[in-house]
Amino acid sequence: MQTVKVSDTPMEFICEFLTKAKEIADGNSNIPEELRVNLQKALDIACSLDGYLEKMSSQESAPLAELYKKSMEHNWDKVFEEGKTQFRLPKECITGLVEGQTLKMLVHMSKARRILEIGMFTGYGALSMAEGLPTDGSLVACELEPYLKEFAQPIFDKSPHGKKITVKIGSAMDTLKELAAAGEQFDMVFIDADKSNYINYYKFILDNNLLHLSGVLCVDNSLFKAKVYLKGTTDPNALALQDFNQFVSSDPRVEQVIVPLRDGISLIRRVPVTPAWAGTQKKVTDDEVFWGVNGRSILDRMRLDGKVAYVTGAGQGIGRAFAHALGEAGAKVAVVDQDQLKAECVAEELKLKGIHCIAITADISKLADVEVMIDSIVSKWGKIHIACNNAGINMNSASEDTTLEEWDKTFSVNLRGTFLCCQAAGRVMLNQGYGKIINTASMASLIVPHPQKQLAYNTSKAGVVKLTQTLGTEWIDRGVRVNCISPGIVDTPLIHSESLRPLVQRWLSDIPAGRLALVTDLQAAVVYLASDASNYMTGHNLVIEGGQSLW
């Protein structure tokens, strides 16, 4: 078992050489005291850095801590001598806390869902990255040594994130060929394997599009003990990494930066190349389809960064889901509801996610409340880009029993309120020359849902669609698009109330999808209609009902 600390990174070598220099200085009475003092200061700075980074970084999870301890205490020399591994594996190969947290942070920042790791060792880096993946994320780790999979698997099994990791044993290049043949793509690739093959792995990954267009490629040990940039290097691994770094630096398909973390990490991302790039001999059309509208890819065009939105009826249900969706896409969100406490609770949720928001209490059936709502938003943020008029009510009764009070109350909120909001927000948007209005209608605007009886609701929602169509045609030439979303029956706590529970099975029999809608089924639609990706759509009724209106 190794017991002596072995320098492995440029900073560790600096500490080692400074320590030796200080010992020589201390043993020589002819050395000026000023030199000793400065050597000590340099030594303090260099040797304290790694420890400080570890102390200030978020601490590792219990499974990672156990894996690190197990890896560092393991007798790797004995394992090799017993023939359990093909190569003598130094414990210094382990990723460690700071690098592990860095990789985890990169996963979060890049929003990676699928990761490819080439060279796993004991799995510390793999588990660190897996912890940053969403619940349905996955990581494929290529590892030559079967012993390492056996070593890591018990720790993976203890972690709730271990199930995201699949370890493929064998030649990494063979695994890459299998993945390429299957058309696999990854959002993040981490290379930490045999240095002589780095350039081959890199070329294969890019040539076969294993890295997603917006993906990031991380390469470990790219400074290799400082030998890559020192003159007179003869170490074959250092020479291989010199060639690798130079090749990547000259590759027009990517941008890279080498971060001097531990033994160096190269961060590499793909960049759009010109159609005239020498890598293709075929004619490529140089237009917005290739480059994206205004240089923005389709997903970028669905971002709402810098936009100001409001959502009425946002204190619960569909409105709450819309508020979260718009905020997650980058918009500032005014959470509007008649119930002040509900509006404030949803606003607090958004704040916890880092979304700029305010809570506003308003009864949209009252003109004065709507005017105060609009004025408050403009006073706070200067503009309104997205108006999501979602508030509505439903009161069921047989048509012959529908009272004028029920009719007026339903129309007052569902149609009058939507009109007031459209008009007030529309005036702001028309003055800006830009705006997206999204009204919540209903599948009831297309069919008569049954067996419940809801004359006033059905009629009011049909009115919302016609209101949307009319405004959509009147205002599009002045930069304002008006569309609506018609959800089917949405699964909310109210649906499972004692009075409605008997109807659920009947409704399910009418829905080809075989289930009720979830509020999350509607979120992508509101973001699309709020974004620049839908600029040519106006007066449209976007129906999301699991096929119920088709039967």
C-alpha positions as CSV (number, residue, x, y, z in Angstrom):
1,M,0.0,0.0,0.0
2,Q,1.2,3.5,-0.9
3,T,1.9,5.6,2.2
4,V,4.1,8.4,0.9
5,K,2.4,11.4,-0.7
6,V,3.2,11.5,-4.4
7,S,3.0,14.8,-6.3
8,D,0.6,14.5,-9.2
9,T,-0.5,18.0,-10.1
10,P,1.4,21.2,-11.1
11,M,0.5,22.8,-7.8
12,E,1.7,19.8,-5.8
13,F,5.0,19.9,-7.7
14,I,5.3,23.6,-7.0
15,C,4.8,22.9,-3.3
16,E,7.3,20.0,-3.4
17,F,10.0,22.2,-5.1
18,L,9.3,25.2,-2.9
19,T,9.7,23.0,0.2
20,K,13.0,21.7,-1.0
21,A,14.2,25.3,-1.9
22,K,13.1,26.4,1.6
23,E,15.0,23.6,3.2
24,I,18.1,24.5,1.3
25,A,17.7,28.1,2.2
26,D,17.2,27.3,5.9
27,G,20.4,25.2,5.8
28,N,22.6,27.9,4.3
29,S,23.5,30.9,6.5
30,N,24.6,32.9,3.5
31,I,21.0,33.1,2.2
32,P,19.4,36.5,2.8
33,E,16.6,36.5,5.3
34,E,14.4,38.4,2.8
35,L,14.7,35.4,0.4
36,R,13.7,33.0,3.2
37,V,10.7,35.1,4.0
38,N,9.5,35.3,0.4
39,L,10.1,31.6,-0.1
40,Q,7.9,30.9,2.9
41,K,5.2,33.2,1.6
42,A,5.2,31.5,-1.8
43,L,5.1,28.1,0.0
44,D,2.2,29.2,2.2
45,I,0.2,30.4,-0.9
46,A,0.9,27.3,-3.0
47,C,0.4,24.7,-0.3
48,S,-2.7,26.2,1.2
49,L,-4.7,26.6,-2.0
50,D,-5.9,23.0,-2.5
51,G,-7.0,22.7,1.1
52,Y,-8.8,26.0,1.0
53,L,-10.7,25.0,-2.2
54,E,-11.8,21.7,-0.5
55,K,-12.9,23.5,2.6
56,M,-14.9,26.2,0.7
57,S,-16.5,23.8,-1.9
58,S,-19.8,22.1,-1.1
59,Q,-19.1,18.9,0.7
60,E,-19.5,15.6,-0.9
61,S,-22.4,13.2,-0.3
62,A,-22.0,10.2,2.1
63,P,-21.7,7.7,-0.8
64,L,-19.0,9.8,-2.4
65,A,-17.1,10.2,0.9
66,E,-17.2,6.4,1.4
67,L,-16.1,5.8,-2.2
68,Y,-13.1,8.2,-1.8
69,K,-12.1,6.6,1.5
70,K,-12.4,3.1,0.1
71,S,-10.3,4.1,-3.0
72,M,-7.5,5.8,-1.0
73,E,-7.2,3.0,1.5
74,H,-7.2,0.2,-1.1
75,N,-3.9,-1.6,-1.9
76,W,-3.8,-1.1,-5.6
77,D,-0.3,-2.5,-5.9
78,K,-1.4,-5.8,-4.4
79,V,-4.5,-5.9,-6.7
80,F,-2.2,-5.5,-9.7
81,E,0.3,-8.1,-8.5
82,E,-2.5,-10.6,-8.0
83,G,-3.5,-10.1,-11.6
84,K,-6.9,-8.6,-10.8
85,T,-6.1,-5.5,-12.9
86,Q,-4.2,-5.2,-16.2
87,F,-2.4,-2.0,-15.1
88,R,-1.0,-0.7,-11.8
89,L,-3.5,1.9,-10.8
90,P,-2.3,4.8,-8.6
91,K,-4.8,6.1,-6.1
92,E,-4.0,9.6,-7.3
93,C,-6.2,8.8,-10.3
94,I,-9.3,9.4,-8.2
95,T,-11.2,12.6,-9.1
96,G,-11.6,14.0,-5.6
97,L,-13.9,16.5,-4.0
98,V,-13.1,19.7,-5.8
99,E,-13.0,18.2,-9.2
100,G,-16.1,16.1,-8.5
101,Q,-18.0,19.1,-7.4
102,T,-16.8,21.0,-10.5
103,L,-18.1,18.2,-12.8
104,K,-21.4,18.1,-10.9
105,M,-21.7,21.9,-11.4
106,L,-21.0,21.6,-15.1
107,V,-23.7,19.0,-15.4
108,H,-26.1,21.4,-13.7
109,M,-24.9,24.4,-15.8
110,S,-25.1,22.6,-19.1
111,K,-28.5,21.0,-18.1
112,A,-27.1,17.7,-19.3
113,R,-29.4,14.7,-19.3
114,R,-27.1,12.1,-20.9
115,I,-23.4,11.8,-20.1
116,L,-20.6,9.7,-21.5
117,E,-17.5,9.0,-19.4
118,I,-14.4,7.4,-20.9
119,G,-12.3,6.0,-18.1
120,M,-14.0,5.5,-14.8
121,F,-11.4,4.3,-12.3
122,T,-13.3,3.8,-9.0
123,G,-16.3,5.8,-10.1
124,Y,-16.0,9.0,-8.0
125,G,-16.3,11.2,-11.0
126,A,-19.2,9.1,-12.4
127,L,-21.2,9.3,-9.2
128,S,-20.4,13.1,-8.9
129,M,-21.8,13.7,-12.3
130,A,-24.8,11.4,-11.8
131,E,-25.7,13.4,-8.7
132,G,-26.1,16.4,-11.0
133,L,-28.3,14.6,-13.5
134,P,-32.2,14.9,-13.4
135,T,-34.0,11.8,-12.1
136,D,-34.4,10.4,-15.6
137,G,-30.8,11.2,-16.6
138,S,-28.3,8.6,-17.5
139,L,-24.5,8.2,-17.6
140,V,-22.6,5.6,-19.6
141,A,-19.1,4.8,-18.2
142,C,-16.5,3.1,-20.4
143,E,-14.0,1.1,-18.3
144,L,-11.4,-1.4,-19.4
145,E,-11.0,-3.1,-16.0
146,P,-13.8,-5.4,-14.8
147,Y,-12.4,-5.2,-11.3
148,L,-13.2,-1.5,-11.1
149,K,-16.9,-2.1,-11.9
150,E,-17.0,-4.7,-9.1
151,F,-15.2,-2.2,-6.8
152,A,-17.6,0.7,-7.4
153,Q,-21.0,-1.0,-7.8
154,P,-21.7,-1.6,-4.1
155,I,-21.3,2.2,-3.5
156,F,-23.4,3.0,-6.5
157,D,-26.1,0.8,-5.1
158,K,-26.1,2.8,-1.9
159,S,-26.7,6.0,-3.7
160,P,-30.1,7.1,-5.0
161,H,-28.2,8.3,-8.1
162,G,-26.3,5.1,-8.8
163,K,-29.1,3.7,-10.8
164,K,-28.4,6.3,-13.5
165,I,-24.9,4.8,-14.1
166,T,-24.3,2.0,-16.7
167,V,-20.8,0.7,-16.8
168,K,-19.7,-0.8,-20.1
169,I,-16.6,-3.0,-19.8
170,G,-14.1,-3.4,-22.6
171,S,-12.2,-1.2,-25.1
172,A,-13.5,2.3,-25.0
173,M,-13.2,2.7,-28.7
174,D,-15.3,-0.4,-29.3
175,T,-18.0,1.0,-27.0
176,L,-17.8,4.3,-28.9
177,K,-18.4,2.5,-32.1
178,E,-21.4,0.7,-30.7
179,L,-22.9,3.9,-29.4
180,A,-22.3,5.7,-32.7
181,A,-23.9,2.8,-34.7
182,A,-27.0,3.1,-32.4
183,G,-27.2,6.9,-33.1
184,E,-26.6,7.8,-29.5
185,Q,-25.8,11.4,-28.5
186,F,-24.6,12.9,-25.2
187,D,-24.9,16.3,-23.7
188,M,-21.6,16.0,-21.8
189,V,-18.6,13.8,-22.4
190,F,-15.8,13.3,-19.9
191,I,-12.5,11.8,-21.0
192,D,-10.1,10.5,-18.3
193,A,-8.5,7.4,-19.8
194,D,-5.3,6.3,-21.6
195,K,-3.6,9.6,-22.7
196,S,-2.2,8.2,-26.0
197,N,-5.8,7.7,-27.2
198,Y,-7.3,11.0,-26.2
199,I,-7.0,12.4,-29.7
200,N,-8.6,9.3,-31.2
201,Y,-11.5,9.4,-28.8
202,Y,-11.9,13.1,-29.4
203,K,-11.9,12.8,-33.2
204,F,-14.3,9.9,-33.1
205,I,-16.7,11.7,-30.8
206,L,-16.9,14.8,-33.0
207,D,-16.7,13.0,-36.4
208,N,-19.6,10.8,-35.4
209,N,-21.7,13.4,-33.6
210,L,-21.7,11.6,-30.3
211,L,-21.6,15.1,-28.7
212,H,-24.8,17.0,-28.9
213,L,-24.7,20.3,-30.8
214,S,-24.9,22.3,-27.5
215,G,-22.9,19.8,-25.5
216,V,-19.7,20.2,-23.6
217,L,-16.6,17.9,-23.6
218,C,-14.4,17.8,-20.6
219,V,-10.9,16.3,-20.7
220,D,-9.0,15.5,-17.5
221,N,-5.2,15.7,-17.0
222,S,-4.7,18.1,-19.9
223,L,-1.8,19.8,-18.0
224,F,-0.3,16.5,-17.0
225,K,2.0,17.2,-14.1
226,A,3.0,20.5,-15.8
227,K,5.0,18.4,-18.3
228,V,2.9,19.5,-21.3
229,Y,4.2,23.0,-21.2
230,L,7.7,22.5,-19.9
231,K,10.6,22.4,-22.4
232,G,12.4,19.2,-23.0
233,T,9.5,16.9,-22.1
234,T,10.1,13.3,-23.1
235,D,7.3,11.6,-21.1
236,P,5.1,9.8,-23.8
237,N,1.9,10.8,-22.0
238,A,2.9,14.4,-21.9
239,L,3.8,14.4,-25.6
240,A,0.5,12.8,-26.4
241,L,-1.3,15.5,-24.5
242,Q,0.7,18.2,-26.1
243,D,-0.5,16.9,-29.5
244,F,-4.0,16.6,-28.2
245,N,-4.2,20.2,-26.8
246,Q,-2.7,21.6,-30.0
247,F,-5.1,19.7,-32.2
248,V,-8.2,20.9,-30.2
249,S,-6.9,24.4,-30.2
250,S,-6.7,24.3,-34.0
251,D,-10.0,22.6,-34.6
252,P,-12.5,25.1,-36.1
253,R,-15.4,23.0,-34.9
254,V,-14.8,23.9,-31.2
255,E,-13.8,26.4,-28.6
256,Q,-11.8,25.4,-25.6
257,V,-10.3,26.6,-22.4
258,I,-7.9,24.8,-20.1
259,V,-8.8,25.3,-16.4
260,P,-5.8,24.7,-14.0
261,L,-7.8,22.7,-11.6
262,R,-5.7,19.9,-10.1
263,D,-4.0,18.4,-13.2
264,G,-5.9,20.5,-15.7
265,I,-9.4,20.2,-17.2
266,S,-10.1,21.2,-20.8
267,L,-13.6,22.5,-21.3
268,I,-14.5,22.1,-25.0
269,R,-17.8,23.1,-26.7
270,R,-18.9,22.7,-30.3
271,V,-19.5,25.9,-32.2
272,P,-21.4,26.4,-35.5
273,V,-19.1,26.2,-38.5
274,T,-19.5,28.1,-41.8
275,P,-21.0,26.1,-44.6
276,A,-17.8,26.7,-46.5
277,W,-15.7,24.9,-43.9
278,A,-13.3,22.4,-45.6
279,G,-14.8,19.5,-43.7
280,T,-17.6,19.1,-46.2
281,Q,-17.5,19.0,-50.0
282,K,-21.3,19.3,-50.4
283,K,-23.1,22.6,-51.0
284,V,-24.7,23.9,-47.9
285,T,-27.3,26.7,-48.0
286,D,-26.2,29.7,-45.9
287,D,-29.5,30.9,-44.5
288,E,-31.6,31.3,-41.3
289,V,-32.4,27.6,-41.4
290,F,-28.7,26.9,-41.0
291,W,-27.8,29.7,-38.7
292,G,-31.1,30.2,-36.9
293,V,-33.3,33.3,-37.0
294,N,-31.1,36.2,-35.9
295,G,-28.5,33.6,-35.1
296,R,-30.7,31.9,-32.5
297,S,-31.4,28.1,-32.5
298,I,-34.9,26.9,-32.1
299,L,-34.6,26.2,-28.4
300,D,-33.0,29.7,-27.9
301,R,-36.0,31.2,-29.7
302,M,-38.2,29.7,-27.1
303,R,-36.4,31.4,-24.2
304,L,-38.2,34.3,-22.5
305,D,-35.2,36.0,-21.0
306,G,-35.9,39.7,-20.3
307,K,-39.6,39.3,-20.9
308,V,-42.3,40.5,-18.5
309,A,-45.3,38.3,-18.0
310,Y,-48.4,38.1,-15.9
311,V,-50.7,35.1,-15.2
312,T,-54.2,35.6,-13.8
313,G,-55.7,32.8,-11.7
314,A,-52.1,31.9,-10.9
315,G,-52.7,30.9,-7.3
316,Q,-53.5,27.3,-8.1
317,G,-54.0,24.7,-10.9
318,I,-53.3,25.6,-14.5
319,G,-52.4,29.2,-13.7
320,R,-49.8,28.2,-11.1
321,A,-48.3,25.8,-13.7
322,F,-48.2,28.6,-16.3
323,A,-46.4,30.9,-13.9
324,H,-43.7,28.3,-13.1
325,A,-43.3,27.5,-16.9
326,L,-42.9,31.1,-17.9
327,G,-40.5,31.9,-15.1
328,E,-38.4,28.8,-15.8
329,A,-38.1,29.9,-19.4
330,G,-36.6,33.2,-18.2
331,A,-39.6,35.7,-17.8
332,K,-40.3,37.9,-14.9
333,V,-43.7,36.9,-13.6
334,A,-46.6,38.8,-11.9
335,V,-48.6,36.2,-10.1
336,V,-52.2,37.4,-10.1
337,D,-55.1,35.9,-8.1
338,Q,-58.2,37.0,-6.3
339,D,-56.9,35.2,-3.2
340,Q,-54.0,37.2,-1.9
341,L,-52.5,34.3,0.2
342,K,-52.5,31.9,-2.8
343,A,-50.8,34.5,-5.0
344,E,-48.2,35.1,-2.4
345,C,-47.5,31.4,-1.9
346,V,-46.9,30.8,-5.6
347,A,-44.7,33.9,-5.8
348,E,-42.7,32.5,-2.9
349,E,-42.3,29.2,-4.9
350,L,-41.0,31.2,-7.8
351,K,-38.5,33.1,-5.7
352,L,-37.1,29.9,-4.3
353,K,-36.3,29.0,-7.9
354,G,-34.6,32.3,-8.6
355,I,-37.4,33.8,-10.7
356,H,-38.2,37.5,-10.5
357,C,-41.8,37.8,-9.5
358,I,-44.5,39.8,-7.7
359,A,-47.8,38.9,-6.2
360,I,-50.9,40.9,-7.2
361,T,-54.4,40.6,-5.8
362,A,-57.1,41.3,-8.4
363,D,-60.7,40.5,-9.3
364,I,-60.4,40.5,-13.1
365,S,-64.1,41.0,-13.5
366,K,-63.6,44.6,-12.1
367,L,-62.2,47.2,-14.5
368,A,-60.5,49.1,-11.6
369,D,-58.7,45.9,-10.4
370,V,-57.5,45.2,-13.9
371,E,-56.2,48.7,-14.4
372,V,-54.4,48.6,-11.1
373,M,-52.9,45.2,-12.0
374,I,-51.5,46.5,-15.3
375,D,-50.3,49.8,-13.8
376,S,-48.5,47.8,-11.0
377,I,-46.7,45.6,-13.5
378,V,-45.6,48.5,-15.7
379,S,-44.5,50.5,-12.7
380,K,-42.4,47.6,-11.5
381,W,-40.8,46.4,-14.8
382,G,-41.6,49.0,-17.4
383,K,-43.3,46.8,-19.9
384,I,-45.6,43.8,-20.4
385,H,-44.6,41.3,-23.1
386,I,-46.8,38.3,-22.1
387,A,-50.4,38.4,-20.9
388,C,-51.6,35.1,-19.8
389,N,-55.4,35.5,-19.1
390,N,-56.2,32.2,-17.3
391,A,-58.6,33.0,-14.5
392,G,-62.0,31.4,-14.8
393,I,-64.9,29.8,-13.0
394,N,-67.3,26.9,-13.7
395,M,-70.8,26.5,-12.2
396,N,-72.7,23.4,-13.2
397,S,-76.4,23.3,-13.6
398,A,-79.0,22.0,-16.1
399,S,-79.9,24.6,-18.7
400,E,-83.5,24.9,-17.6
401,D,-82.3,25.6,-14.1
402,T,-79.4,28.0,-14.9
403,T,-80.1,31.3,-13.1
404,L,-79.4,34.7,-14.4
405,E,-77.0,35.2,-11.4
406,E,-75.0,32.1,-12.4
407,W,-74.9,33.1,-16.0
408,D,-73.8,36.7,-15.2
409,K,-71.2,35.5,-12.7
410,T,-69.7,33.0,-15.1
411,F,-69.6,35.5,-18.0
412,S,-68.3,38.3,-15.7
413,V,-65.1,36.3,-15.0
414,N,-64.7,34.1,-18.0
415,L,-65.5,36.5,-20.8
416,R,-65.8,40.0,-19.4
417,G,-62.7,39.5,-17.3
418,T,-60.7,38.1,-20.2
419,F,-61.8,41.0,-22.4
420,L,-60.8,43.6,-19.8
421,C,-57.4,42.0,-19.4
422,C,-56.8,41.7,-23.2
423,Q,-57.8,45.3,-23.7
424,A,-55.7,46.7,-20.9
425,A,-52.6,44.7,-21.7
426,G,-53.2,45.1,-25.4
427,R,-53.0,48.9,-25.1
428,V,-49.6,48.6,-23.4
429,M,-48.4,46.1,-26.0
430,L,-49.7,48.1,-29.0
431,N,-47.7,51.1,-27.7
432,Q,-44.6,48.8,-27.4
433,G,-45.2,47.3,-30.9
434,Y,-44.8,43.8,-29.4
435,G,-46.8,41.5,-27.2
436,K,-48.1,37.9,-26.7
437,I,-51.6,37.4,-25.3
438,I,-52.6,33.9,-24.3
439,N,-56.1,33.2,-23.1
440,T,-57.3,30.0,-21.5
441,A,-60.4,28.8,-23.2
442,S,-61.5,25.1,-23.0
443,M,-62.2,22.0,-24.9
444,A,-65.8,23.0,-24.1
445,S,-65.5,25.6,-26.9
446,L,-65.4,22.7,-29.4
447,I,-67.6,20.0,-27.9
448,V,-70.3,19.7,-25.2
449,P,-68.6,17.9,-22.4
450,H,-70.9,15.4,-20.7
451,P,-72.5,14.1,-18.6
452,Q,-72.1,17.3,-16.5
453,K,-74.3,20.2,-17.6
454,Q,-72.5,23.6,-17.8
455,L,-74.3,25.8,-20.3
456,A,-72.9,29.1,-19.0
457,Y,-69.3,27.8,-18.9
458,N,-69.4,26.2,-22.4
459,T,-70.9,29.4,-23.9
460,S,-68.5,31.7,-22.2
461,K,-65.4,29.7,-23.3
462,A,-66.7,29.7,-26.9
463,G,-66.8,33.4,-26.5
464,V,-63.2,33.4,-25.3
465,V,-62.2,31.7,-28.6
466,K,-64.0,34.2,-30.7
467,L,-62.6,37.1,-28.7
468,T,-59.1,35.6,-29.3
469,Q,-59.7,35.2,-33.0
470,T,-61.0,38.7,-33.4
471,L,-58.2,40.4,-31.5
472,G,-55.6,38.1,-33.2
473,T,-56.5,39.4,-36.6
474,E,-56.9,43.1,-35.5
475,W,-53.6,43.4,-33.7
476,I,-51.0,41.2,-35.5
477,D,-50.0,43.9,-38.0
478,R,-49.1,46.0,-34.9
479,G,-46.9,43.4,-33.4
480,V,-49.4,41.8,-31.0
481,R,-50.3,38.1,-31.3
482,V,-53.4,36.7,-29.5
483,N,-53.9,33.0,-29.1
484,C,-55.6,30.7,-26.7
485,I,-55.2,27.2,-25.2
486,S,-58.1,24.9,-24.8
487,P,-57.3,22.2,-22.2
488,G,-59.3,19.1,-21.7
489,I,-60.4,17.9,-18.3
490,V,-57.5,18.6,-15.9
491,D,-56.7,16.4,-13.0
492,T,-57.0,18.8,-10.0
493,P,-58.1,18.1,-6.3
494,L,-61.6,19.4,-7.3
495,I,-61.9,16.5,-9.8
496,H,-61.6,14.0,-7.0
497,S,-64.2,15.7,-4.8
498,E,-67.1,13.5,-3.6
499,S,-69.5,15.2,-6.0
500,L,-67.3,14.7,-9.2
501,R,-65.6,11.4,-8.4
502,P,-68.4,9.3,-10.0
503,L,-67.9,11.2,-13.3
504,V,-64.2,10.5,-13.6
505,Q,-64.6,7.0,-15.1
506,R,-67.1,8.3,-17.6
507,W,-64.7,11.0,-18.7
508,L,-61.9,8.5,-19.0
509,S,-63.9,6.4,-21.4
510,D,-64.3,9.5,-23.7
511,I,-60.5,10.2,-23.8
512,P,-58.3,8.3,-26.3
513,A,-55.3,9.1,-24.1
514,G,-56.9,7.1,-21.3
515,R,-56.2,9.7,-18.6
516,L,-57.0,13.2,-17.5
517,A,-54.7,16.1,-18.4
518,L,-52.1,17.2,-15.9
519,V,-51.2,20.8,-15.5
520,T,-47.7,20.0,-16.6
521,D,-49.1,18.8,-20.0
522,L,-50.0,22.4,-20.7
523,Q,-46.7,24.2,-19.8
524,A,-44.8,23.8,-23.0
525,A,-47.7,25.2,-25.0
526,V,-47.8,28.4,-23.0
527,V,-44.1,28.9,-23.3
528,Y,-44.3,28.3,-27.1
529,L,-47.1,30.8,-27.5
530,A,-45.2,33.3,-25.3
531,S,-42.0,33.0,-27.3
532,D,-40.7,34.3,-30.6
533,A,-40.9,30.8,-32.0
534,S,-44.7,31.4,-32.5
535,N,-44.5,34.8,-34.1
536,Y,-46.5,33.7,-37.2
537,M,-49.4,32.3,-35.1
538,T,-52.3,34.4,-34.2
539,G,-56.0,33.8,-33.5
540,H,-55.3,30.2,-32.9
541,N,-57.1,27.8,-30.5
542,L,-54.5,25.3,-29.4
543,V,-56.4,22.3,-28.1
544,I,-54.7,19.9,-25.6
545,E,-57.2,17.3,-24.6
546,G,-55.8,13.9,-25.2
547,G,-58.0,13.4,-28.3
548,Q,-61.3,13.8,-26.4
549,S,-62.8,16.2,-29.0
550,L,-62.1,13.7,-31.8
551,W,-64.6,11.1,-30.5
